[in-house]
Amino acid sequence: MHERKGAFMSISSHPILLAALDLDGTLLNSSGEVTDYTRKVLSEASDRGVVIIPATGRPLASLPPEVAQLPGIRYVITCNGAAVWDLGADPVGAVYSRYSNAKEHRTSTPVCLLHSLMPVETAREAFAVCESFHADLRIFSDGYACTDAHSIALAAARAAQKDGTEACQPNDGRFTILRDAAEWMSRNAFAIEKLCVFFENPQQAAAALPRFYAVPGVEVVQGSPKNVEVTAAGVDKGEALRALADRLGVPHESTLAVGDSENDRAMLQKAGVAAVMANGMPEIRALARLVSKADCDHDGVAEILETLGI
């Protein structure tokens, strides 16, 4: 099952030099892990000089340490492209720098290469819409994942259902718990990378979308059918991917994007090669030049890289 293919699919005349990989539902399995075999394939790709870029809707604090530990990881696209980070020589320490209990870890200082924040009044208006639903609310700012006790409880209940590809995240310090989210926003609305609301079911999320679309100056996408994600207008993973490729001297034609959901759409459209997981949304699979046969629980990312000869 896990023998490297002898014949590769010719999809692009340009060699793939950079691979941007979504996390939830793509690189991570439903347990929030990178399998040993996928890790092996990624290591081989890195050894051949391919730059591996995690590209996620999560903030820096929510990048799993095991992803930061993957061979060759240095750069990461977070918050749907609102922030691009250089993690330096100690990627895990860079992630821990955004933990609420950072003093308990060895940390390092990441460098933010691209920061596209929401305008203050836009952030305040979008936050008011988020807060009106009394749902699981996340506020992402300077790499931190801010939330409150009510949202943590809702997240735990949602994780217990295990009915989606969103990987459960432990409350191990990666969340900064706010006593009063509204009061915090009154002081920090100038520093918002992204707002994210998780609902109990897809129907609630779909019903909420028009409220978010009505907020001027925002980009609204869904990372899963049960959530709504809000950034500044014009922010997406695709623009961040192109900006990082330019910084690294990689032609856009030599980039690969792999994803599964709506918040990957722009990245898939703007990459040289678009690949989508078998478990991807049907409308997202339609964008792909390659769809894996295996899903995120069965090494779909490894299959894609092997199929492309990466």
N, C-alpha and C positions, 0 to 999 in steps of 0.2 A: 504493500500500500504506500509505503514511504520511500520508494526508490526514485531517485531523480530521473526525470524523463530524458530519453536520448535525443528526441526531436523537439525543437522549440517552435512555438507559434510565432510567425512573423507578422506583427501588427504594426510596427513602426520601422521606418528606415533609419531612425535615429537611436543610438544606444541610450538605454535608461541610466541616467547618472544620479537621479534623486527620486526617492520613493516616499511619498507622503501618505501615511497610514492613519485612518480614523481609529479610535480606540473601541468604544462600546459598540458591540455588534460586528466588529471587524477584527482588529488585532487581539482584543480580549475575548475570551470565551465567556459563557454566561455565569461563570464563577469569578469573573474578574481577573483571570490569569492568562499569561502567555504560555502556551504548551511548550514542552521540551523540543518537539520537532520544529515548530515554527521558530523558536529561539535559534535552533541550529541553522535553519535556512537563512534567517536574518543575519546571523554571524558570518555565514559564507558570502552573502551579498556585500556586507560591510568590508570583508577581507578583499573583495574584488574592486573596492573603491566606490561602491554605491552609497550615497548619503541617505540614511534612514531618518525620516522626520515624523514623529508623532504629531498628528493634526487633530485636535480635539475641541469639543465644546467646553470641556472642563477648564478651570483655572489652573495655574501652576501648582498650587497646593494639592490638587486632586489628581495630579499625575502619579500613577502608582510607582512606588520606588522600584519595583521589578522592571518596569518599562524604562525608567531612568538608568537602570543597570545594564540594559541591553548593549551589546558591543557597538561602538561607534556613535552612540547617542550623544549629541551635543546641543542641537537646536530643537525647539519645540514650538508648534503653533497652538495657541490656546484661545479659549473664549470665542470660538468660531472665527478666529483671525483678528480679534481686537488686540491681541498681544503676541509678539514673537520674541522668544527668549533665547539667549546664548547661555547655556548652563555651565560652560567652561570645563575645567578638568575634573570637577567633582559634581556630576549631575545630581546624584542623590542628595548631597549636601545642599545644592541649590533648591531642590524641592522642599527639603526640611526647613529651609529658611523662611518658608511661608506657613509653617505649622504654628498653631497657637501655643504649643509646647516646644518651640524651637530650642529653648535652652537645654532641653534634655537630649539633644542630638548634636552631632558634628554637622555644622552648616558651612555653606560657602555662599558667595554673593553672585547671583545671576545678573546678566546684563539684558535690559529690555531693548531690543533692536527696533521694534515697531510698536507704537501704542496709539490705538484709535479709540479714544474715550467718548462717551456720550456727552453732548452738551448739557450743561447743568439743568436748564429748565426741561429739556427732553427727558433726562433721567428722573427728575421729580415727577413728571406727568406719567411716565411709564411705571414708576414705582407705585404711584397711587392706584393704577389699574391692577397691578400685581397684588397689592395689599387687599383690594376689595374682594378677592376671591377666598381669603382665609385658607389658602392652600399652602403646600410646601414651597417656600420661597427661598431662593439662593441669590445672594448679591456677590458679584465677583469684582474685586478691586485690588489692583497692584499685586496680582497673583494670589491673593487670599480668597478663601471660600467662606463667606460670611452667611450665617443663618441664625435661627433662634431655636429655643427648646421645643416650641410647638412644631416647627418644621422637622426637627430631628425625629420627633415621635411619629409624625406622619410618614417620614421616609422609612422608618423601621417597619411600620405596618405595610407599606407598599412593597418593601423588599421581601417580606414574608410570603407575598403572593406569588413571586417568581414567575410572572407571566409575560416577561419582555426580555429584550436583549440588554437593557441597561444594567450594568454590573453593580452589585451592592457595594457601597463604600463604607468601610468601618469608621467609627467615630474615634479615631486614634490620635487626634490632634490636627488632622487635616482641615477640620472645620473650626472656624472662629465663631464662638457662640455669642450673639449679641443679646443684651438684656432688653433692649428696645430698638427694633430695627428702624422705626420711623424717626426716632431721635438721632440715631446714627446717620441716617440718610440726610437729615437736616444739616449735618456738619460735613458730609463727605460726598455730596451729589456731584462734585466736580471730578471725582476719581472713579467713575463706574465703567468697567469694561463690559459687563453683561449682566442682565437680570434673567432669571430662569424660574419658571413656576412648573411644578409637577402636580398633576391632577389625579383624581382617583381612577378615572377611566378615559378612553379616547373621546367619548361623547362630550364630556365636560370640557376637555381641551379644545375640541372643534367649536363648541359653542362660545368659548372665550376668544377665539381668534379675531372676530370682527372688532372687539374692543381694543385689541392691540394694534390692529391695522389702522385704526382711527387716530392713533398717536402720531403726530407729524415728526419726521426726522429720524425714524427708526427702521431697522431691518428686523423682520420677524420670520423665524423659521421654527421647525420642529426637529428635535433630535430623536424623538420617538413619538408615537401617536398619543402619548399621555402627557407630553410637556409642551411648553411654549418658551422660546428663547428670544431675547430682545437685545440687540446691539445698536450702535449708531448706524445711520443709513450709509450704505456703501461698504460696510464691513462684511467680509466673508472669507472663508478659508482659501478660496481661489486667489483673491487679491494678495493675501498673505503669502501663499505659496509662490506666486510670481515675484513678489518683492524679495523673498528670501532666495529664490533661485538667482535673481539678478545680483544679489549681494555675493553669492557664492560663485558667480560666473558660470552658471548652468543654463544652457539654452532652454526655453520653455518647452521646446519639442522633445527634450530629453528628460522630462519629468513624468512620473507615474503617480496617479492618485487612486487610492483604494478606499471605498466607503460603503455605506449601506442605507443612509437615511437622508432626509430632506436637507439637513444642515451640511451635507457633503455635496450638494448639487453644484454649487459654484466651483468648488475645487475640481470636481469631475469634468465640468465643462471647460475649465481653463488649463487643465494639465495636458501634456502631450499625449498621454494614454490614460484612458479612464477604465478602471476595473471595479466591478461591484460584486459584493458577496452574494452567495445563493440565498441568504436570509434577508437580502435587501428589499426595500419597498419596491413594488412593481414599477412605479413611475421612475424610480431611481435606476433600477436594472435596465430600463429602456434607454438610458443615457450611455451605457457601457459598450466599449469595444470588446470587452471580455467579462463574462460572468462566471464565477467559480462554480464548480459542481458541489464542493463541500461548503458547509456553513461555518460560522465562527467557532463552533464547538468541535469541528473536525478539520482544523488546519487549512481553512480556506485561503488565508493570506499566503501561507507556504505554497499552496497549489498555484496561486496566481504568479508568484515570483518564479517558480519552477517552469510554469508554462511559457513565461516570457524569457526564460533563460537568464534570469537575473541572479 
